[in-house]
């Protein structure tokens, strides 16, 4: 369980948060929109999903995969020339784009692998509420360990201006509801 969460919370969420220092959130949006296609492709590779090319369901899956990839490629190619001409004069911008892009790719791949692994975990441990609670606990422990090593000591000063309370309430709600929904959906599929 602890290693399963390494993909989702520690790798995915922290890498995506840090990548915002290098690239805009638009690139993250494109990457995260590819997660369902990547999960489907991984499910095919790991033989969790069967694809019947000539059935209506198989055709819908193929078209969905193609349209998702085409949308991401259109975005990248459409904005490509403008970004490249402005990057030619600044080596720092190029290296920032590469670092941010790698972070987004690794974050999206780890989120996709987590979706595959959670399917196996729900078959082995079918108690959804306990599973969600354990995911939240272990994810918090992992994120705290990473933050302790990565963040400076001045970042740890708590300010009770209302922002910390709102962030805490939002994160607890999002994690408990979001992870619960994913676990329930994985349970319904299997």
C-alpha positions, 0 to 999 in steps of 0.5 A, spaced: 500 500 500 505 504 501 509 503 495 502 504 491 501 511 493 508 513 492 506 513 484 500 517 486 501 522 491 508 523 492 510 522 484 504 525 481 502 530 485 508 533 487 512 533 480 506 536 477 506 542 483 513 543 482 513 543 474 508 549 475 515 553 476 517 551 469 511 551 465 504 553 465 498 549 467 496 549 460 501 543 459 499 540 465 492 540 463 494 537 456 498 531 460 492 530 465 487 529 459 491 524 456 491 520 463 485 516 460 488 514 454 495 512 457 491 508 462 487 504 457 493 503 453 497 500 459 491 496 461 491 493 454 499 492 455 498 488 462 492 484 459 486 487 463 482 490 457 481 486 451 480 490 445 475 487 439 477 492 433 470 490 429 465 491 435 462 497 436 465 498 443 472 496 440 471 502 435 469 507 440 475 505 445 479 506 438 476 513 436 477 515 444 484 514 444 485 517 437 481 523 439 485 524 445 492 523 442 490 528 436 487 533 441 494 533 445 498 533 439 494 539 436 495 543 442 503 541 442 504 543 434 499 549 434 503 552 439 510 549 437 513 554 432 511 560 437 514 557 443 520 555 439 522 562 436 522 565 443 526 560 446 532 560 441 534 566 444 534 564 451 537 557 453 534 558 460 527 558 458 529 551 453 532 548 460 526 550 464 521 547 458 525 541 458 525 540 466 518 542 466 516 537 461 519 531 464 516 532 470 509 532 467 511 526 463 513 522 469 507 525 473 502 523 468 505 516 467 505 515 475 498 517 475 496 512 470 500 506 473 497 508 480 490 507 476 492 500 474 495 498 480 489 500 484 485 495 480 489 490 483 489 492 490 481 493 490 481 486 488 485 484 494 483 489 499 475 490 498 474 494 504 473 501 500 473 506 506 479 503 509 483 503 503 481 510 502 483 512 509 490 508 508 491 511 502 490 518 505 494 516 511 500 514 507 500 519 502 500 524 507 506 521 511 510 520 504 508 528 502 511 530 509 517 526 508 518 529 501 517 536 504 521 536 510 527 534 505 525 539 499 522 545 503 526 550 506 525 551 514 522 558 512 516 555 508 514 551 515 511 557 518 504 557 519 500 563 518 492 562 520 490 568 515 484 563 513 488 560 507 491 554 511 484 552 514 481 553 507 487 549 504 486 543 509 479 543 508 479 542 501 485 537 501 481 533 506 475 533 502 478 532 495 482 526 497 477 523 501 471 524 496 476 523 490 480 517 492 473 514 494 470 515 487 476 512 484 476 506 488 468 505 487 469 505 480 475 500 480 471 496 484 465 496 479 469 494 473 472 488 477 
